[in-house]
Amino acid sequence: MFKTIKKLKIRNSKFILGNSLNELKDLETSSVDMIFCDPPYFLQLSKELRRPDMTVVKGVEENWDKFSSYAEYDEFTSLWLKECKRILKQDGTIWLIGTYHNIYRLGFHLQNLNFWILNDIIWNKVNPLPNFKGTRFTNAHEIIIWATKSKESKYTFNYHTMKKMNNNKQMRSDWSLKVCQGKERLKNEFKKTLHSTQKPEQLLERIVLASTRPGDLILDPFFGTGTTGAVCKKLGRNFIGIEKNSLYMKAAKQRIMQVEPIDTSAIEEVSNKNLLKKVPFSDLLKKGLIQPGERIFNSKKNIEATILPNGNLKFKKREGSIHKIGAYVQNKAACNGWTYWYVKSNKKMVSINDHRNLLRTENSSKE
Ligand SMILES: C[S@@+](CC[C@H](N)C(=O)[O-])C[C@H]1O[C@@H](n2cnc3c(N)ncnc32)[C@H](O)[C@@H]1O
């Protein structure tokens, strides 16, 4: 059905057959909203593992997981991670998944590159492979690190979507999900498991819905069977998948072609994505809704500050964002400046939140 051509563009998504160390270099700086990385684990398996009935356990024995030393794995990791940092948008996030074999090394390089870790998620495997020899605890989880490009990034976190998906309770950092199995697990021509580490779609669905918006662009530099691509297509996101193994890439394309997009409005935070978009306070100045030098007040009008041309506020000698100054004047640790501050418009007090909503409506009607 598909030719294994090197680069195939599908609408706004892209399949790239090649080595990520080379291919990432061709991607535009600050161009993707989210990156999901499921890199080689460097498992260092030495012996064949058998079940009690002597059948062989399919582990990760492929060449893609082989490195001569930690030094080689570290060099590989720092090279692709550095490129990912360049390609990620300022407010984008990156997810790295691994096991105890590699996750600490991934975390080390991530922090060295000044990414900012938001969470580490424990993927608790509900149905893990037992420890057949009984020599250690059953290895029943993987760790997923979620990080922003920098400490200052204004990243997307769809808190309410996550809550909704978790029976209206705040989503925690321990996720109990099954490993990929049944019809979802791709098979080769001999009806054997095609890829030893195919991730479950449910895991990627949670990641994509938590940290992206419809229409966002997601990069996966270790695409494998294309789980990220399949989930992106289903949830209305675009993707770039890079995979060096042509068999996996071919299977990924076939799989993704069959995916039908679903209507996510019932689960996404707000059906109109523009309502979710961040509006910087300085946009109110740009649009002429407020003026530099204008006074801004709390609802009781007993606190007032001055709006500066850069979108900050000045209160006495202190300068800062609407949130920072709002918190300062109330002697609180935090404040939502959008709901705290008001400006005068036609002799009436107008919440700056109303101005923000006006801009959001304007933006949405343009699309
Ligand atoms: C852990 S698997 C990813 C599995 C994938 N998440 C899935 O659900 O199918 C890692 C994948 O990275 C690919 N890979 C390893 N090194 C690579 C490289 N330098 N460039 C591109 N792909 C690479 C391997 O062929 C393998 O398919």
The ligand as a MOL file (V3000), in Angstrom:
LIG
                    3D

  0  0  0     0  0            999 V3000
M  V30 BEGIN CTAB
M  V30 COUNTS 27 29 0 0 0
M  V30 BEGIN ATOM
M  V30 1 C 11.5350 2.3150 22.0840 0
M  V30 2 S 11.2150 2.2330 20.3880 0 CHG=1
M  V30 3 C 9.8390 3.3240 20.1200 0
M  V30 4 C 8.5200 2.6050 20.0670 0
M  V30 5 C 7.3560 3.5080 19.7250 0
M  V30 6 N 7.1020 4.4720 20.7510 0
M  V30 7 C 6.0870 2.6980 19.4720 0
M  V30 8 O 5.0820 2.8660 20.1990 0
M  V30 9 O 6.0960 1.8860 18.5700 0 CHG=-1
M  V30 10 C 12.5520 3.1180 19.7190 0
M  V30 11 C 12.5410 3.2250 18.2260 0
M  V30 12 O 13.5640 4.1250 17.8300 0
M  V30 13 C 14.1420 3.6910 16.6220 0
M  V30 14 N 15.4810 4.2990 16.5900 0
M  V30 15 C 16.5650 3.9860 17.3250 0
M  V30 16 N 17.5840 4.8080 17.0590 0
M  V30 17 C 17.1270 5.6810 16.1330 0
M  V30 18 C 17.7050 6.7780 15.4430 0
M  V30 19 N 18.9650 7.1420 15.6710 0
M  V30 20 N 16.9660 7.4530 14.5670 0
M  V30 21 C 15.6600 7.0890 14.3120 0
M  V30 22 N 15.0880 6.0460 14.9100 0
M  V30 23 C 15.7810 5.3630 15.8200 0
M  V30 24 C 14.1420 2.1730 16.7260 0
M  V30 25 O 14.1830 1.5670 15.4630 0
M  V30 26 C 12.8590 1.9150 17.4960 0
M  V30 27 O 11.7990 1.6370 16.6070 0
M  V30 END ATOM
M  V30 BEGIN BOND
M  V30 1 1 1 2
M  V30 2 1 2 3
M  V30 3 1 2 10
M  V30 4 1 3 4
M  V30 5 1 4 5
M  V30 6 1 5 6
M  V30 7 1 5 7
M  V30 8 2 7 8
M  V30 9 1 7 9
M  V30 10 1 10 11
M  V30 11 1 11 12
M  V30 12 1 11 26
M  V30 13 1 12 13
M  V30 14 1 13 14
M  V30 15 1 13 24
M  V30 16 1 14 15
M  V30 17 1 14 23
M  V30 18 2 15 16
M  V30 19 1 16 17
M  V30 20 1 17 18
M  V30 21 2 17 23
M  V30 22 1 18 19
M  V30 23 2 18 20
M  V30 24 1 20 21
M  V30 25 2 21 22
M  V30 26 1 22 23
M  V30 27 1 24 25
M  V30 28 1 24 26
M  V30 29 1 26 27
M  V30 END BOND
M  V30 END CTAB
M  END
